[in-house]
Amino acid sequence: MASVRSLSPGENLPLPSSKVIVQVRSASPVNTSALLLTANGRVRSDDDFVFYNQPSARGVQYRDEGAVDTVAVDTVGVEAAIETIAVTASLDGTGPTSFATAGALQATVFDAARTPVADFVVPGLTSETAVVCLEVYRRGDAWKVRAVGQGYDTGLAGLATAFGISIDEPEPAPTPAPRVSDPQPWPPTTAPTTAQSRPGAPTPAPVPNPAVAASAAVPSASPSPGVSMQSELFAPSHAEVQDHGIQKQGSKMCRVGLNGEVMARQGSMVAYQGNLHFEALGSGGMSRMVRQAMTGEGVPLMKVSGQGDLFLADNASEVHLIDLDGSDGLTINGANVLAFEPTLSYNVERMRGAGAMSNAGMYNCVFQGRGRIAITTNGGPVVLNVSGDTFADPQAAVAWSSSLRTSVKTNDSFGLGTLIGRSTGERFTLAFGGQGFVVVQPSEQPPGGFIGGTGQGQDAGVGGMLGGFLGR
């Protein structure tokens, strides 16, 4: 059997067959993707970006094979307009911050029989966070593979931009109908405001459930004559709330009286009534997918639109409603986001001043604007008013005012050793300074465990990482 050819940067060789597989392997977690490029070296649209949330294009397929990711190329099926297929790797945000300490990055080419024919170990990586490993490209009527090793300090976002993928923020969503009540504004105040107290906010009528007859009455503990069963379940306390917008339905669920659209965590729907449409956003927002894949943090979203009642929950976690008034943002672990109004925008941002892992790693979701957000906590939280130095276990701090200064202190600097933390022996404590609020849950785990809001590339948006990008 022929030996495997070791490639140097810039070296090329003919493809061994029309079907090849490129396997990317690293000592640290990476996301593998492929860019389909025309003769001008750019993509035609976002459809030419193949990765875990958009795993196929004509002639090119992304595959998650457990310990490694692969890109399968069938040159016969590749469109004539495509001249080059660039196979890339980017750090997913859960490990090292650059390839300088990520270990060896190796790309291996296999023929149709899964026999390795060439490999390329990318040399000299330092501050890069994304790399073009190999190119499969046309040369006349033939196809070749070339070792590249081009790195980007700006991560997957910079790499994608260089090849023509737009990562601009989506246009602002339309303003939803006003809601009936605001149980808690953000930042919290001593006297909760209501929608009626906001200037110019009209009082809307409750949105009727189109799936329920207009003559239906609120269930009672004593059923009408002829009803064959009786139970405390029929008490008014268990009846559906009727207000418009995002409302609490008990302590562990929220109901959205929908006449328009709302953004919700994928997999959080437990029931709905009426004419509702569900659309996964994992493959729709390129900007957020790129940012999520780069950082490993975010919210696996679905857009729910139409008219009816939507019921959301997350593993029986406590649900809380927060109203942002635009004066300050809310920084929150993606695992604790349940739903929010489309008037709010969010970005995935590095936690300022923090160099250690928090509940969601070094990155968190920052929400801005005016609107309501439903968050979850593992147990009933405490809201701390920060006016001086405040410290919290990194795994218990759920959300805080974006205006707060954050930093990380070693527990040894407090003389506490490993005394902080229930049983994990954390070395770090999260410190907050300035004026604002911190929401702390009575648990060192985000809802559903650590994978609720963070994880590794291919899991994003489906069951683990912004969506996992993870869901559940």
N, C-alpha and C positions, 0 to 999 in steps of 0.2 A: 504494500500500500504506500502511495506517495506521501511524503512528509508534508506537514502543514507549512505553508509559506508565511514567514514573518515579514510584514510590510513595514516600510519606513515612511515618514510623512512625505506625501506627494507621489509615492510609488503606486503603480496601477498594474492590473493584470486582467485578461479576459475572464468573463464570467464562465464558470465551468458548465453551466446549463441554463436553460431559459427560466428555470425556477430555482431561486436561492433563498436562503434564510440567513439573516444577520442577527446574531445574538449579542446583546450588550450585557456585560457583567462588571460589577464594581464591588469593592469591599464595603461601601456605604450605600444606603438606599438611593436609587436614582429612578427617574421617569424616562422612559424611552419613547421617542416619537419619530415620525418621518414627515418630511416636507417634500411635496411634489412640485418641482420647479420647471418653468418654461425656459425657452432659450435666453430670456433676459435675466435668468437667475432669481425669479420671484414667483410666488404662488399666484394663481388666478383669483382665488377666493378662499375663505376659511375652510371650504370643503377639501382643499388640498393639504390640510393639516391632519395627519393620522396619529392618534394616540388613544389612551384608555377610554376616553369618553366619546370618541369618534373613531372606532377601530378599523374602518375599512374605506378604501377608495378603489377605483378600478385598477386591478393588478397589484395592489398593495394592501397588506393586512397586518394590524398589530395583534399580538397574542401575549397574554399573561401566562407564563409557564412556571409559575411558582417562584422559585429562587431567582429566575431571570426573566427578562422581557425579550421578545423577538419581533422582528419585522420580516414578514414573508413577501417576496417580490416575484411576481410572474410577469416577465417582460412582455410576453405575448398579449397579456391583457391590459398593459399600460397604454393610456391614450397617446395618440401621435403627437399631441401638443406638449407632452411632458418629456423633457430632455434629461432631467437629473432627479434622483430620489436621494435626498440627504437624510441620513440616519443620525439622530441626535440623542444626547443624554443630558439630563439636568438634575441637580440635587433637589430632593423633594421637600427639604426644610426640616426633616425630623432628625438629621444627623449633623455632620460638619457644615460650616457656613461657606466653605470653598473646597475646591478639589485639591488644594495644597495638603490637606490632612485627611482626604477621603480615601486614600489608598489607590491602588492601580485601577485604571479604567481601560477595559479591554473589549474590543469588538471582534467577533469571529464570524467568518463566512462559511456556510455549509452548502453543499450541492443538494440536488433533489433527493438524493438517497441519505441525507443527513450525515454525510461525511465531511469533516472539517477540511477546508482547502486553504484558508488563509486567515491570519489574525493580525490585529493591530493593537498594540499597547500605546495609548496616547502619552507622549513624553512631555516633560517640562511644565506641567500644570501648576499654577500658583494660586492666584486670586479668582480664577474662573469659577463660575457656578453653572455654566451650560457649555456644551461642546458639540460641534459637528464631528462625529467620529469617522464615518465613511460616506462616500458617494457612490451610488450605482448610476451609471450614466451611459448615454448613447454615444457611439462613435461610428458614424456612417450607418451601416446596417447591423452593426454588432453592438454588444453591451459590455461594459467593463466596470470594474470596481476600483476605487482609488482611496487610499488612506489620506485623511485630511487633518484632523486634530486641531481645528480652529476653535478657540475658546472665547467666551463672552463673560465679562465681569458683571454684566447687568442681568444675568440669569436667562431663564426661558423667555421672559418678556423682551429683553434686548435682542435675543436670537430671532424670535418671531418677527419683531419689527424689521430687522435687517432683511428678512425675506418677504416682506410685503404684507404680513398679517396685521390687520388693524386691531389694536387693543384699546381704542378710545372707549370712554364710558358711554353706556347707552343713553339715549335721550330721556329726559325726565318723564316719569310716568304721570298720567293725568291725576288730578286731585280727586280722591274718593269723596263720596257723600259724607256729610258730617255725622257724628255719632252722638249717642244720647248722653253718655257719662264718661268722665275721665277719672278713674279711681286713684291714680297716682301720677302726678306730673314728674318730669325729669328736668332738672334736679328735683328731688322731693322737697316739699314745703310742709310747714306745720299744718296748713289748712288745704286739703286737696281741692283742686279747682274742678269745675265742671265745664262741659262744652258750652253751656249757656253763658258762662262768665267770660268766654273769649269774645273779643270784639268781632262783631259781624257774624258770629256763629249761630245759624238758625237752629231751632229745635225740630229734628226730623221725627217723622212718625215711624214706629217700628215696621220693619219689612216683614210682610206676611210670608209664611212658608207656602210656596205654591203647591207643595205636595199634600197639604192638609186642607181639608174643606174649611170654608170661611165660618161655617157654623160650629166647628169643633170647639169644645169648651176645655178649660184647663183641667187636667185630671185631678181627682180628689181622692182622699183616703177612703171614702165610702162610695163605691161604684154605683152607678144607676141600676135600678131594678132590671133584672135580666142578665147582668154581667155575672159570669160564672166564677170569677176569682176575686179574692180580696187580699191586699198586701200593703204594707207600709211603703212599698215601692211606688204606689200610686199617689203618695202624698205630694202636695205642691212643691216641697223642697227638692224633689227629684224631677220636676217638670222642666221642660226646655225654657230657657230664658228667651225673651222676645225682642231685645234691643237690637238696633242695627250695628254693624261693625264687629270688631273683636271684643268679646265679653267673656268673663269667667263663667264656666258652667261647673259649679262646685269648686273644689280646691285643686283638682288634678286634671282638669279638662278646660278647653275654651271652645266657645261657639262663635262662629262668624256668621252674622246675618248678612249675606252677600248680595249685593246688587251692583256688580262691577267686577273687581278683581282683588286678590290678596296674595301675598307671597308666604308660602309655608314650607316647613321642613319636609323633605321627601320622606315618605313612610309614616307621617304623623297622623294621617286621616284615619279616624276610627269609625266614622259614619257620616253620611250626608243625605240631604233630601232636596229635591228640586232638580233643575237643569244646570248642572255644573260641568265644567270642562277642566281636565287636569293636564298640564303640560310640564314635562320635566325640562329644567333649564340647564342641565349639565352640558348639553352640546349647543346651547343657543347663545350664551354670552362669552365670546372668545376672550374678552378682556379679563373677566373674572376667572375663567378656566385657566388662563395662563398664570394669573397671579396666584391662584390656588395651587396649581401644580408646582409653582416655584417655592411656595412657602409651606405647603402641607396643612393649611388652615383655611377654614371658610365655612360656608353653610351649604349643604346639598339641597337646592331649592326646587320647588315646583310652583308654577303659577296656576292658581285656581280662579276661574272666571265664570260668570253667569249669574243666575239668580236662584237663591235657595239658602239652605242652612248647612254649614260645614262644621264638623266636630273634630277637634284636634287634641292629641295627647302624646306624651312621650314616656313610656315605661312607668306610668303612675307617678311621675315626678310632680312636685308642686308647681303650679302655674301662677305667674304674677304678671300684671299689666303695667307698663310704663309708658307715659306720654312724654315725648320730647317736644320742647317748645322752640327749638332752634338756637337757644342761647348757649348750649353746651352739648357735646356729643356723648355717646355711651360706648365705652369700650367693653367688650364682652367676649367670652369664650364662645366659639362657634357651636360647641356642643350644647349650649344653653339657650340657643335661639329656637323658638317654636314657630312664630309667625310674625309678620309685620306688614304694615300698610305700604303700598308702593310709593307713597310720598317720601318715604325715608330712603336714603342711599347708604351703601356701606362699602368700605374698602378693607382689604387685609393689610395691616400695617405692623411693622416691627414695634414691639413694646419699648418705648423710649426709656433709656437708662438701664434696661434689664439685660443681663448677659447670661441668665440661667433660665431653666424651664419653668414656666408657669402652668396654669391649668391647661392652656392650649399651646404650650411651647413659647418661643420668643415672639410669636405673632398672634394677634388677636383681631377680631372684627370690630371696626369702628363705625358706628351708625351716626348719621348726621341728618338734620332737617327737622321738619315738624310732622309728627304722626305717632301712631301707637305701635308698640312692639310687645309681644307676649314672650316671656322668658320662663325657663324652668330652673328649679333648684332641687337638689337631693335633700329634702327636708325643709323645714321652715327656716328662712335666713334671718340674719340681723343686718340692718342698714346702719353703717357707722358714719357719723358726721365727722369728716376730716377737717380739722382746723389746726392741727399740729401733726407731729410725726405719728403715723399709724402703721402697724405691721400686721401681716396676715400670712397664714400658711399658703404657699403658692397653689396648692391643689384645692384650697377652699375659697379663694377669691374668685367670684363668679363674674362680677362686672363693677365698673367704676366710672366716675366722671372723666371724660377724656382730657380735661384740663389739668388733672392731677399729675404731679411729677412722680415717676416710678423709678425705683432702683432695687437692687438686690443686695442683701446683706448676708454674710455667712453667719450661721448660728454660733460658730465659735467666737465671733467678734462680740457676741452678747454674753459669752460665758455659758451658753446653754448646751453646747455640744450637740448631741442628737436627741435632746429632750423635746424639741418641737416636732410635732407630727405623731399621730396615734401609734403607728408601728413601723413607719417607713424609714425613720431616721433621716429625714431630709437635712441636707447641709445648708439650705438657703431659706431665707425669709424675704417676702416681698414687702418693700417699704413704700409708703405713699406720703407725699407732701403737698402742701398747698391748700386750696379750699374746694371741697366737693364731698362726694359720697362714695362709699365702697359697700358692695353687697357681698356678704360672706355667708356661705352655706355651711350647715353642720356636718360636713362630709368632706373627705379628701378625694372624692371621685366625682367627675362630671356625670350627668344623667346617663345611665346605660353603660358606664365605664369609660375608660380613657378614649376608646375608639369612637366615642360619640361625635367628636368634632375634629379629630386629627387622625392622621394615618399615613399610608404610603400610596403613591401615585395611582395605581390601577384601582384602588379601593375608593377613590374619591368620587363622591356623588352617587354611590351605589350601595355602600354598606359599611363604610368605615372612615376615611380622611377628610375643605371647602370644599363634603360631601363629603365625603372624604373627602375633600373634598369630600367626609364620610357620612353616609346615612346609617341606617340600621337594618 
